[in-house]
Amino acid sequence: MIHIIPPTLFFVLSLIGTYVLFKILKSKATINERKKLIRGALAGFLILFVSLTQSFYFLFLHDSISITEYSKRIEEYERRIREIKETWEPQVWTVSGYIIKENSTAAEQINVNYFPPSPGINYYPVQRRFHLYNVKICKADQWPTVQFTCEGYYPEDYQISPGTADINEKYKSIKLKNEIRLTKIN
């Protein structure tokens, strides 16, 4: 079907062009080829039809690639665009791990932030598993850094990477491999 469309389209465009040129603009045309003489609107129609057809085939098929091959190329470009879009659009992830405070069993609150920032500061009890929900991460950006702070303790930063965390692309979850140990300020 796709092979029928260009010739049909060129035929219709040539008819319209011929009508405009010879009926409205009162043009004249002559083709004198190998002892054959064609004049008037028929000559104009043939010139337009051949010009449109040759232009199309030169532009799109001059390298002997079929329309099917062009369709495959377009599909490949669309796939690449989707991949790029997924890479740059933020996705919602869950980050989890364990926090342990040195020389403490008290259930004080710990401030957990991540950078690049996403809305919200989350507080979690000590010596507990923490979960950061709705962490927005772009694949194009670097993996976030999680920062843990608690009054009376040195802040601790944890850079997430494939080496420091179990990253599950399918479920959009990140589990820190190492426990976070906060050191008490003396």
Number of C-alpha atoms within 10 A of each C-alpha: 5 8 10 8 10 15 15 11 14 18 19 13 16 21 19 13 17 24 17 13 17 17 11 9 10 11 14 12 15 14 16 10 8 6 7 7 10 15 12 15 21 16 18 23 22 17 16 20 22 14 13 19 16 14 13 15 13 12 10 14 14 12 9 10 10 13 13 11 11 13 11 12 12 12 12 12 12 12 12 12 12 11 11 13 11 14 15 13 13 15 14 14 18 18 22 17 17 17 20 17 19 13 9 12 10 10 12 15 14 21 16 20 21 24 15 15 14 12 10 13 11 15 18 17 15 20 20 12 13 19 18 21 14 15 22 18 23 17 14 12 11 13 16 20 16 19 16 21 17 19 12 11 17 15 16 15 17 17 17 21 15 13 10 14 19 16 20 13 9 6 10 15 20 22 18 22 16 12 13 18 17 23 16 15 10 6
